[in-house]
């Protein structure tokens, strides 16, 4: 694919940040004739399809103004989905009282737990499993995924 990925990233980051969202990932699929650009965004409180549409329109406007992509392409803006690890501290608030699979650093050890997020204090997250609580600073989290619950 002959896309200017650095310029695309700059535009996407600018639009997403101005909309008070987090850029989770950009993925490129397709081929030179039919490129597909997938943009995954998130924010503190969640968002709607209308938010995705607004962000998409702004990105397309910049692409057209700066003649970034020659020919046709497809742009998809969406949520990262439950299967992607959380990337920013601000993403945790909307997952309060949900179960997580967490991998974090404690001293020299890497610890893996499955636990419920019960409290957020700045960038410290308190997880509870049974009657045990563990406080983990965001900077010590290597990976955090929300677990699906079918209750």
N, CA and C atoms as a LAMMPS dump frame, in Angstrom:
ITEM: TIMESTEP
0
ITEM: NUMBER OF ATOMS
453
ITEM: BOX BOUNDS ff ff ff
-5.0000000000000000e+02 5.0000000000000000e+02
-5.0000000000000000e+02 5.0000000000000000e+02
-5.0000000000000000e+02 5.0000000000000000e+02
ITEM: ATOMS id mol type element x y z
1 1 1 N 0.848 -1.177 0
2 1 2 C 0 0 0
3 1 3 C 0.89 1.235 0
4 2 1 N 0.647 2.135 -0.9
5 2 2 C 1.44 3.357 -1.002
6 2 3 C 0.76 4.504 -0.273
7 3 1 N 0.595 4.371 1.01
8 3 2 C -0.042 5.417 1.805
9 3 3 C 1.021 6.138 2.621
10 4 1 N 0.837 7.429 2.82
11 4 2 C 1.725 8.204 3.675
12 4 3 C 1.241 8.008 5.113
13 5 1 N 1.679 6.926 5.727
14 5 2 C 1.186 6.535 7.05
15 5 3 C 1.54 7.556 8.124
16 6 1 N 2.678 8.203 7.999
17 6 2 C 3.066 9.216 8.99
18 6 3 C 2.112 10.408 8.93
19 7 1 N 1.771 10.847 7.723
20 7 2 C 0.854 11.985 7.569
21 7 3 C -0.554 11.589 8.027
22 8 1 N -0.967 10.377 7.699
23 8 2 C -2.274 9.885 8.144
24 8 3 C -2.324 9.886 9.668
25 9 1 N -1.267 9.389 10.316
26 9 2 C -1.206 9.35 11.772
27 9 3 C -1.311 10.76 12.359
28 10 1 N -0.593 11.72 11.794
29 10 2 C -0.638 13.103 12.288
30 10 3 C -2.052 13.671 12.218
31 11 1 N -2.735 13.453 11.107
32 11 2 C -4.09 13.969 10.936
33 11 3 C -5.039 13.292 11.916
34 12 1 N -4.961 11.977 11.99
35 12 2 C -5.856 11.222 12.865
36 12 3 C -5.645 11.625 14.324
37 13 1 N -4.394 11.711 14.755
38 13 2 C -4.12 12.112 16.141
39 13 3 C -4.707 13.483 16.443
40 14 1 N -4.555 14.415 15.528
41 14 2 C -5.071 15.778 15.725
42 14 3 C -6.593 15.773 15.863
43 15 1 N -7.282 15.108 14.95
44 15 2 C -8.751 15.076 14.971
45 15 3 C -9.259 14.365 16.216
46 16 1 N -8.673 13.239 16.538
47 16 2 C -9.115 12.44 17.69
48 16 3 C -8.89 13.209 18.99
49 17 1 N -7.739 13.84 19.119
50 17 2 C -7.446 14.609 20.333
51 17 3 C -8.401 15.795 20.479
52 18 1 N -8.671 16.494 19.384
53 18 2 C -9.594 17.637 19.436
54 18 3 C -11.003 17.213 19.836
55 19 1 N -11.358 15.971 19.558
56 19 2 C -12.684 15.445 19.906
57 19 3 C -12.706 14.853 21.325
58 20 1 N -11.603 14.97 22.068
59 20 2 C -11.468 14.413 23.424
60 20 3 C -11.578 12.893 23.446
61 21 1 N -10.961 12.254 22.468
62 21 2 C -10.895 10.802 22.394
63 21 3 C -9.445 10.359 22.501
64 22 1 N -9.244 9.064 22.711
65 22 2 C -7.923 8.448 22.692
66 22 3 C -7.793 7.68 21.387
67 23 1 N -6.663 7.783 20.723
68 23 2 C -6.39 6.946 19.569
69 23 3 C -5.814 5.635 20.083
70 24 1 N -6.514 4.551 19.859
71 24 2 C -6.069 3.24 20.323
72 24 3 C -5.174 2.586 19.283
73 25 1 N -5.586 2.615 18.027
74 25 2 C -4.786 1.976 16.974
75 25 3 C -5.262 2.428 15.593
76 26 1 N -4.346 2.336 14.649
77 26 2 C -4.68 2.487 13.227
78 26 3 C -4.2 1.213 12.555
79 27 1 N -5.075 0.59 11.791
80 27 2 C -4.698 -0.62 11.06
81 27 3 C -4.963 -0.396 9.58
82 28 1 N -4.068 -0.932 8.762
83 28 2 C -4.176 -0.794 7.313
84 28 3 C -4.415 -2.166 6.72
85 29 1 N -5.428 -2.248 5.878
86 29 2 C -5.737 -3.506 5.176
87 29 3 C -5.968 -3.19 3.715
88 30 1 N -6.325 -4.175 2.978
89 30 2 C -6.607 -3.978 1.561
90 30 3 C -5.319 -3.958 0.757
91 31 1 N -5.414 -3.341 -0.422
92 31 2 C -4.245 -3.264 -1.305
93 31 3 C -4.171 -1.864 -1.903
94 32 1 N -3.251 -1.649 -2.845
95 32 2 C -3.066 -0.315 -3.43
96 32 3 C -4.328 0.212 -4.127
97 33 1 N -5.098 -0.671 -4.708
98 33 2 C -6.31 -0.236 -5.424
99 33 3 C -7.479 0.014 -4.474
100 34 1 N -7.521 -0.716 -3.364
101 34 2 C -8.625 -0.608 -2.404
102 34 3 C -8.112 -0.568 -0.968
103 35 1 N -7.406 0.507 -0.596
104 35 2 C -6.913 0.56 0.783
105 35 3 C -8.046 0.748 1.788
106 36 1 N -7.871 0.127 2.938
107 36 2 C -8.82 0.25 4.037
108 36 3 C -8.033 0.743 5.25
109 37 1 N -8.506 1.833 5.84
110 37 2 C -7.869 2.383 7.024
111 37 3 C -8.864 2.238 8.171
112 38 1 N -8.479 1.466 9.18
113 38 2 C -9.332 1.266 10.344
114 38 3 C -8.748 2.038 11.516
115 39 1 N -9.571 2.887 12.11
116 39 2 C -9.145 3.713 13.229
117 39 3 C -9.978 3.331 14.442
118 40 1 N -9.292 2.987 15.519
119 40 2 C -9.962 2.588 16.757
120 40 3 C -9.757 3.68 17.793
121 41 1 N -10.867 4.192 18.323
122 41 2 C -10.827 5.284 19.291
123 41 3 C -11.635 4.911 20.528
124 42 1 N -11.354 5.62 21.603
125 42 2 C -12.096 5.418 22.843
126 42 3 C -12.089 6.739 23.589
127 43 1 N -12.901 6.841 24.621
128 43 2 C -12.855 7.999 25.511
129 43 3 C -13.291 7.591 26.906
130 44 1 N -13.353 8.543 27.78
131 44 2 C -13.609 8.264 29.189
132 44 3 C -15.002 7.683 29.425
133 45 1 N -16 8.216 28.777
134 45 2 C -17.388 7.845 29.085
135 45 3 C -18.054 6.919 28.082
136 46 1 N -17.4 6.603 27.006
137 46 2 C -18.034 5.834 25.945
138 46 3 C -18.51 6.78 24.869
139 47 1 N -18.996 6.231 23.772
140 47 2 C -19.394 7.089 22.665
141 47 3 C -20.394 6.382 21.776
142 48 1 N -20.913 7.149 20.833
143 48 2 C -21.979 6.65 19.969
144 48 3 C -21.499 6.51 18.528
145 49 1 N -22.342 5.932 17.72
146 49 2 C -22.071 5.842 16.282
147 49 3 C -21.971 7.239 15.686
148 50 1 N -22.737 8.177 16.227
149 50 2 C -22.696 9.564 15.756
150 50 3 C -21.315 10.172 16.001
151 51 1 N -20.697 9.865 17.145
152 51 2 C -19.335 10.334 17.424
153 51 3 C -18.357 9.795 16.38
154 52 1 N -18.48 8.52 16.06
155 52 2 C -17.607 7.907 15.053
156 52 3 C -17.792 8.588 13.7
157 53 1 N -19.031 8.876 13.361
158 53 2 C -19.357 9.536 12.089
159 53 3 C -18.728 10.931 12.044
160 54 1 N -18.822 11.676 13.127
161 54 2 C -18.26 13.028 13.192
162 54 3 C -16.74 12.993 13.033
163 55 1 N -16.087 12.098 13.748
164 55 2 C -14.633 11.968 13.649
165 55 3 C -14.24 11.564 12.233
166 56 1 N -14.951 10.616 11.662
167 56 2 C -14.675 10.149 10.312
168 56 3 C -14.775 11.29 9.302
169 57 1 N -15.831 12.083 9.397
170 57 2 C -16.015 13.203 8.464
171 57 3 C -14.873 14.211 8.566
172 58 1 N -14.418 14.491 9.774
173 58 2 C -13.322 15.448 9.967
174 58 3 C -12.018 14.909 9.382
175 59 1 N -11.772 13.625 9.575
176 59 2 C -10.557 13.008 9.022
177 59 3 C -10.595 13.051 7.501
178 60 1 N -11.727 12.675 6.928
179 60 2 C -11.867 12.687 5.464
180 60 3 C -11.648 14.101 4.92
181 61 1 N -12.182 15.096 5.604
182 61 2 C -12.005 16.493 5.176
183 61 3 C -10.518 16.847 5.108
184 62 1 N -9.758 16.489 6.149
185 62 2 C -8.312 16.749 6.143
186 62 3 C -7.611 15.968 5.032
187 63 1 N -7.989 14.707 4.846
188 63 2 C -7.388 13.899 3.774
189 63 3 C -7.587 14.576 2.423
190 64 1 N -8.811 15.061 2.191
191 64 2 C -9.114 15.699 0.903
192 64 3 C -8.398 17.038 0.759
193 65 1 N -8.402 17.852 1.811
194 65 2 C -7.736 19.159 1.753
195 65 3 C -6.244 19.016 1.491
196 66 1 N -5.63 18.006 2.069
197 66 2 C -4.184 17.832 1.943
198 66 3 C -3.809 16.792 0.889
199 67 1 N -4.799 16.293 0.158
200 67 2 C -4.593 15.325 -0.915
201 67 3 C -3.699 14.159 -0.457
202 68 1 N -4.077 13.561 0.682
203 68 2 C -3.279 12.514 1.324
204 68 3 C -3.37 11.172 0.597
205 69 1 N -4.567 10.822 0.137
206 69 2 C -4.764 9.508 -0.484
207 69 3 C -5.265 9.711 -1.91
208 70 1 N -4.568 9.118 -2.829
209 70 2 C -4.961 9.185 -4.246
210 70 3 C -5.954 8.067 -4.53
211 71 1 N -7.05 8.394 -5.177
212 71 2 C -8.025 7.375 -5.535
213 71 3 C -8.968 7.045 -4.399
214 72 1 N -9.64 5.93 -4.565
215 72 2 C -10.639 5.565 -3.559
216 72 3 C -9.994 4.821 -2.397
217 73 1 N -10.679 4.876 -1.26
218 73 2 C -10.247 4.19 -0.057
219 73 3 C -11.458 4.048 0.849
220 74 1 N -11.309 3.212 1.862
221 74 2 C -12.373 3.078 2.863
222 74 3 C -11.794 3.453 4.218
223 75 1 N -12.526 4.28 4.943
224 75 2 C -12.126 4.696 6.28
225 75 3 C -13.179 4.209 7.261
226 76 1 N -12.753 3.443 8.259
227 76 2 C -13.647 2.96 9.306
228 76 3 C -13.167 3.513 10.641
229 77 1 N -14.063 4.152 11.385
230 77 2 C -13.763 4.637 12.728
231 77 3 C -14.695 3.901 13.678
232 78 1 N -14.11 3.253 14.693
233 78 2 C -14.951 2.488 15.613
234 78 3 C -14.285 2.327 16.974
235 79 1 N -15.018 1.688 17.854
236 79 2 C -14.546 1.325 19.187
237 79 3 C -13.495 0.229 19.041
238 80 1 N -12.555 0.16 19.966
239 80 2 C -11.553 -0.9 19.887
240 80 3 C -12.122 -2.284 20.175
241 81 1 N -13.296 -2.352 20.775
242 81 2 C -13.88 -3.648 21.094
243 81 3 C -13.346 -4.187 22.415
244 82 1 N -14.077 -5.074 22.971
245 82 2 C -13.782 -5.613 24.297
246 82 3 C -12.526 -6.485 24.303
247 83 1 N -12.13 -7 23.141
248 83 2 C -10.997 -7.921 23.096
249 83 3 C -9.637 -7.23 23.102
250 84 1 N -9.603 -5.916 22.953
251 84 2 C -8.33 -5.187 22.971
252 84 3 C -7.981 -4.741 24.387
253 85 1 N -6.708 -4.841 24.737
254 85 2 C -6.292 -4.35 26.055
255 85 3 C -6.517 -2.831 26.162
256 86 1 N -6.772 -2.364 27.377
257 86 2 C -6.9 -0.932 27.605
258 86 3 C -5.517 -0.31 27.505
259 87 1 N -5.461 0.886 26.943
260 87 2 C -4.178 1.522 26.654
261 87 3 C -3.944 2.786 27.478
262 88 1 N -5.017 3.459 27.891
263 88 2 C -4.917 4.729 28.598
264 88 3 C -5.63 4.656 29.943
265 89 1 N -5.093 5.388 30.922
266 89 2 C -5.701 5.404 32.257
267 89 3 C -7.148 5.869 32.193
268 90 1 N -7.453 6.804 31.325
269 90 2 C -8.807 7.333 31.203
270 90 3 C -9.844 6.332 30.73
271 91 1 N -9.414 5.23 30.165
272 91 2 C -10.356 4.211 29.689
273 91 3 C -10.965 3.393 30.824
274 92 1 N -10.354 3.381 31.977
275 92 2 C -10.78 2.496 33.058
276 92 3 C -12.091 2.935 33.717
277 93 1 N -12.349 4.224 33.8
278 93 2 C -13.512 4.735 34.532
279 93 3 C -14.817 4.068 34.092
280 94 1 N -15.017 3.935 32.809
281 94 2 C -16.277 3.351 32.336
282 94 3 C -16.36 1.84 32.555
283 95 1 N -15.26 1.254 33.042
284 95 2 C -15.242 -0.19 33.307
285 95 3 C -15.23 -0.504 34.802
286 96 1 N -15.552 0.494 35.62
287 96 2 C -15.639 0.291 37.057
288 96 3 C -16.652 -0.816 37.351
289 97 1 N -16.334 -1.691 38.261
290 97 2 C -17.158 -2.846 38.66
291 97 3 C -17.247 -3.934 37.6
292 98 1 N -16.305 -3.943 36.693
293 98 2 C -16.2 -5.032 35.725
294 98 3 C -14.973 -5.879 36.062
295 99 1 N -15.003 -7.116 35.602
296 99 2 C -13.886 -8.024 35.826
297 99 3 C -12.822 -7.842 34.744
298 100 1 N -11.58 -7.97 35.172
299 100 2 C -10.426 -7.784 34.298
300 100 3 C -9.481 -8.969 34.388
301 101 1 N -8.745 -9.175 33.32
302 101 2 C -7.541 -10.007 33.341
303 101 3 C -6.395 -9.006 33.303
304 102 1 N -5.617 -8.97 34.384
305 102 2 C -4.559 -7.974 34.556
306 102 3 C -3.2 -8.664 34.625
307 103 1 N -2.247 -8.062 33.974
308 103 2 C -0.854 -8.465 34.099
309 103 3 C -0.102 -7.211 34.525
310 104 1 N 0.564 -7.278 35.692
311 104 2 C 1.228 -6.081 36.192
312 104 3 C 2.573 -6.41 36.824
313 105 1 N 3.37 -5.36 36.994
314 105 2 C 4.706 -5.499 37.57
315 105 3 C 4.632 -5.157 39.049
316 106 1 N 5.171 -6.063 39.873
317 106 2 C 5.277 -5.829 41.315
318 106 3 C 6.729 -6.109 41.696
319 107 1 N 7.524 -5.033 41.81
320 107 2 C 8.953 -5.202 42.063
321 107 3 C 9.609 -5.808 40.842
322 108 1 N 10.172 -6.992 41.018
323 108 2 C 10.841 -7.704 39.917
324 108 3 C 9.909 -8.736 39.265
325 109 1 N 8.731 -8.919 39.845
326 109 2 C 7.797 -9.966 39.384
327 109 3 C 6.752 -9.421 38.424
328 110 1 N 6.304 -10.282 37.532
329 110 2 C 5.129 -9.992 36.717
330 110 3 C 4.022 -10.892 37.238
331 111 1 N 2.935 -10.268 37.658
332 111 2 C 1.832 -11 38.283
333 111 3 C 0.611 -10.93 37.379
334 112 1 N -0.091 -12.052 37.279
335 112 2 C -1.331 -12.128 36.502
336 112 3 C -2.479 -12.446 37.447
337 113 1 N -3.556 -11.662 37.334
338 113 2 C -4.737 -11.909 38.155
339 113 3 C -5.993 -11.679 37.329
340 114 1 N -7.089 -12.245 37.79
341 114 2 C -8.41 -11.908 37.289
342 114 3 C -9.155 -11.335 38.475
343 115 1 N -9.635 -10.108 38.329
344 115 2 C -10.201 -9.414 39.469
345 115 3 C -11.13 -8.303 39.001
346 116 1 N -11.974 -7.829 39.93
347 116 2 C -12.93 -6.765 39.625
348 116 3 C -12.345 -5.401 39.985
349 117 1 N -12.485 -4.438 39.081
350 117 2 C -12.058 -3.064 39.352
351 117 3 C -13.118 -2.413 40.233
352 118 1 N -12.731 -2.057 41.475
353 118 2 C -13.716 -1.533 42.425
354 118 3 C -13.527 -0.058 42.767
355 119 1 N -12.335 0.477 42.495
356 119 2 C -12.086 1.866 42.868
357 119 3 C -10.953 2.431 42.017
358 120 1 N -11.063 3.73 41.715
359 120 2 C -10.004 4.434 40.997
360 120 3 C -9.636 5.668 41.812
361 121 1 N -8.35 5.777 42.12
362 121 2 C -7.839 6.931 42.861
363 121 3 C -6.691 7.493 42.025
364 122 1 N -6.985 8.558 41.282
365 122 2 C -6.015 9.129 40.345
366 122 3 C -5.573 8.053 39.358
367 123 1 N -4.302 7.663 39.365
368 123 2 C -3.834 6.61 38.46
369 123 3 C -3.58 5.3 39.19
370 124 1 N -4.183 5.152 40.377
371 124 2 C -4.131 3.891 41.113
372 124 3 C -5.492 3.206 40.968
373 125 1 N -5.44 1.921 40.637
374 125 2 C -6.656 1.15 40.444
375 125 3 C -6.724 0.06 41.506
376 126 1 N -7.869 -0.045 42.155
377 126 2 C -8.046 -1.043 43.2
378 126 3 C -8.903 -2.168 42.625
379 127 1 N -8.343 -3.373 42.666
380 127 2 C -9.024 -4.562 42.169
381 127 3 C -9.324 -5.473 43.354
382 128 1 N -10.497 -6.139 43.303
383 128 2 C -10.902 -7.033 44.384
384 128 3 C -11.263 -8.397 43.811
385 129 1 N -10.737 -9.411 44.485
386 129 2 C -11.076 -10.785 44.162
387 129 3 C -11.34 -11.478 45.487
388 130 1 N -12.534 -12.022 45.646
389 130 2 C -12.983 -12.545 46.935
390 130 3 C -12.888 -11.398 47.935
391 131 1 N -12.147 -11.533 49.002
392 131 2 C -12.001 -10.442 49.967
393 131 3 C -10.63 -9.782 49.891
394 132 1 N -9.86 -10.133 48.885
395 132 2 C -8.519 -9.565 48.735
396 132 3 C -8.547 -8.377 47.785
397 133 1 N -7.906 -7.283 48.204
398 133 2 C -7.795 -6.105 47.351
399 133 3 C -6.335 -5.876 47.011
400 134 1 N -6.105 -5.433 45.796
401 134 2 C -4.764 -5.066 45.379
402 134 3 C -4.846 -3.728 44.66
403 135 1 N -3.946 -2.816 45.032
404 135 2 C -3.888 -1.502 44.387
405 135 3 C -2.725 -1.518 43.405
406 136 1 N -3.028 -1.162 42.157
407 136 2 C -2.024 -1.207 41.099
408 136 3 C -1.964 0.163 40.434
409 137 1 N -0.779 0.724 40.378
410 137 2 C -0.604 1.986 39.668
411 137 3 C -0.643 1.721 38.169
412 138 1 N -1.268 2.62 37.445
413 138 2 C -1.407 2.464 35.987
414 138 3 C -0.059 2.185 35.316
415 139 1 N 0.987 2.848 35.758
416 139 2 C 2.303 2.686 35.137
417 139 3 C 2.887 1.287 35.318
418 140 1 N 2.335 0.503 36.253
419 140 2 C 2.814 -0.859 36.477
420 140 3 C 1.997 -1.906 35.72
421 141 1 N 0.945 -1.48 35.043
422 141 2 C 0.103 -2.425 34.31
423 141 3 C 0.72 -2.699 32.943
424 142 1 N 1.008 -3.967 32.691
425 142 2 C 1.542 -4.378 31.391
426 142 3 C 0.41 -4.644 30.409
427 143 1 N -0.692 -5.227 30.906
428 143 2 C -1.822 -5.571 30.052
429 143 3 C -3.086 -5.633 30.909
430 144 1 N -4.171 -5.081 30.39
431 144 2 C -5.453 -5.129 31.1
432 144 3 C -6.572 -5.298 30.086
433 145 1 N -7.3 -6.384 30.23
434 145 2 C -8.437 -6.653 29.352
435 145 3 C -9.694 -6.818 30.193
436 146 1 N -10.763 -6.22 29.721
437 146 2 C -12.066 -6.4 30.363
438 146 3 C -12.562 -7.797 30.002
439 147 1 N -13.029 -8.526 30.996
440 147 2 C -13.556 -9.881 30.757
441 147 3 C -15.054 -9.818 30.522
442 148 1 N -15.521 -10.579 29.593
443 148 2 C -16.963 -10.642 29.32
444 148 3 C -17.675 -11.345 30.458
445 149 1 N -18.83 -10.831 30.801
446 149 2 C -19.628 -11.432 31.856
447 149 3 C -20.988 -11.799 31.277
448 150 1 N -21.403 -13.032 31.506
449 150 2 C -22.684 -13.514 30.959
450 150 3 C -23.66 -13.817 32.073
451 151 1 N -23.821 -12.89 32.982
452 151 2 C -24.731 -13.088 34.112
453 151 3 C -26.123 -12.661 33.751
